[in-house]
Amino acid sequence: MPKVTFIGSDDKQTQIEVPVGHSLMEAAIHANINGILGECGGSANCATCHVYVESGNLDALPEVGVVEEEMLDATSSERTEKSRLSCQLFMTEALDGLVVRLPPTQA
């Protein structure tokens, strides 16, 4: 099963297995990753699952959609070129080894 490493704002690293087809947000909430809120349940309406994609097969990431683009402008932590909503990142075998950093705040 593919794995993702979450780096907390305290630099603590947690690697979890994510089933193919599941969003990173779903997996993080299921694994009790501190810092992913997912208040809207994954519908890209709250930006409380904001992450910074640090490394991995970046070419395998899906394009940022229109709704995600708008919500990334509403994140409580600074938006950067690495910003994504983890509810919009669905695991594939090609994303195995992805590393994401959590922002200092989500709300």
N, C-alpha and C positions, 0 to 999 in steps of 0.2 A: 504494500500500500504506500502511496506517495506520502512524503513528509514535508512539513513546513516548520520553520523555526520562527517563533515570535520573540522579539527582544523588547522587554518592557522599558518604560521610561527610567527605571532604575538599573538598566542594563542586564537584568536577569534574563537568561535565555531559556526558553522552553520549546522543545521539539515535540510535535504531535503528528500522528498519522491522520490523514484526511481522506475519507473515501472519495473515489472519483465521482464527480457530479455534485458533490456537496460544496457549499460556499465556505470560504475561510471564516466568515463570521459565524456560521452555524457550528463549525468545528471548534472555534475558539470558545464560544459560549458553552458548548458541551464539555469542553476540557477545563472550564473555569479559568480561562486566561483573564487575568485582571487587566482591565483597560479597554475591553471591547464590550460596549453596552448593547448595541443593536436594538435600540428602543422601538424602531418601526417594524421589527421582525424580518428585515431583509428586503424591504420594498424601495430602498434608496430614497427615503423621505426624511431622514433625520441626521445623517452624517455622524452618528455616534459609533461607527465601526471604521473610522478613518485609520489608515495605516500608511506607512512609508515603505515602499518596496525597495529593499536594500540590494539584494542580489538574487541570482537564479537565472533561469532561461527567460529573460525579459521579452524575447521575441514571441514566446508562447502566451503571453498575457493578452487578453482580449482588448480591443480598442475601448477607449473611454466613450461611453454613450452620452447622449444629450442630457438625460436626467442625471447621470452621475456627474457630468461636467458642472451642472448647475449646483448640485449638492456639495461638490468639492469647494465651491466658492463660499459655502456656509459653514465650513468646519470651524471649531473653536480654537484649534491649534493651527499654526501657519500652514498654508498650502504650499507645496513645493512641486517640482517636476516629478518627484517620486510618489506623490500622494495618489491614493486609490481608496475606494470604499470596499472593504473586505466582503461585503454582501454581494458585490458584483464580480468577485473573483471566484470562479468555480474550478475546483481541482480537476486537473488532468494528469496523466502520467508525465507529460512534458514539463509540468510545473514542480515535479519532485525536486526537493532541495531548495525551494523558494525560501527566502529570508525576508521577513517584514519587521519593521520597528513600529512600536506604538507611540503615539504622540503624548505629550505631557498631560493633556486634558481632552475629554470628549464632549463635555457638556458645559 
